[in-house]
Amino acid sequence: MGLEIESRPSDSPYVERVWRSRSTGVARMTSVATAHWDLVVWEQRGRVQVGVQGPEARANPAPVPEEAVFFGISFALGTSMPHLPAARLVGRGADVPAALARSFWLHGSAWHLPEYDNAEAFVGRLVGEGVLVRDPVVAAVLDGRTPDASERTVQRHFLASTGLTRGAVRQIDRARRAAVLVQEGVPTPEVVHRLGYFDHPHLARSLSRYVGRTAGQLRAPVPGEPLSLLYKT
């Protein structure tokens, strides 16, 4: 009973992670804040639907369709679809219309549904058709390189490609890493020290805002309301 989630990393520079899940006897989950957007495919009672789920600036409760199977591609920071600006997606989703039984419409073309094991090939086709692009300035920053751009320009590129400021991206990422460490049993003072929080209350506020749980609740999960995907980076 609950939400079973499986995920894997990707070797594509456009993809952060590929995941799939199944819901059984759970009506809602806590959607953890994330700076990434996802293409999501879900099937319920034989009906297949496709949607784009945007970044989440804070944790929120979210409904879970009953007895549904999900598959998703979580895209790397800086990756976007120019015809669907990231700023329009923050905190919301967008349905993608179906074409035939196992395909959907995207940017004026019909695409076969991707699957867990061929996600990278699907993304490669999107890139080849110009549907998907990655901002080189954001990519350089994330790779640890210094782009030939001012800080103001870097901030503008982050906002345009992710819908979030660079500071918000950092805070969300830190809170997610903190949640994983807490779940692994790392003592709270050590989490504070490792991730540069000012003190325990600072960590507590961050977890509450971005993960929707206290440290205690992460160590003893709340029954009936699972968390969305968390993973070690």
Salt bridges, closest charged atoms under 4 A:
GLU6 OE1 - ARG20 NE 2.86
GLU43 OE1 - ARG102 NH1 3.89
GLU66 OE1 - ARG45 NH2 3.67
GLU120 OE2 - ARG8 NH1 2.90
ASP135 OD2 - HIS157 ND1 2.70
ASP143 OD2 - ARG145 NH2 3.28
GLU151 OE1 - ARG166 NH1 3.27
ASP173 OD2 - ARG177 NE 3.02
GLU184 OE2 - LYS232 NZ 3.74
GLU190 OE2 - ARG194 NE 3.09
GLU225 OE1 - ARG28 NE 2.93
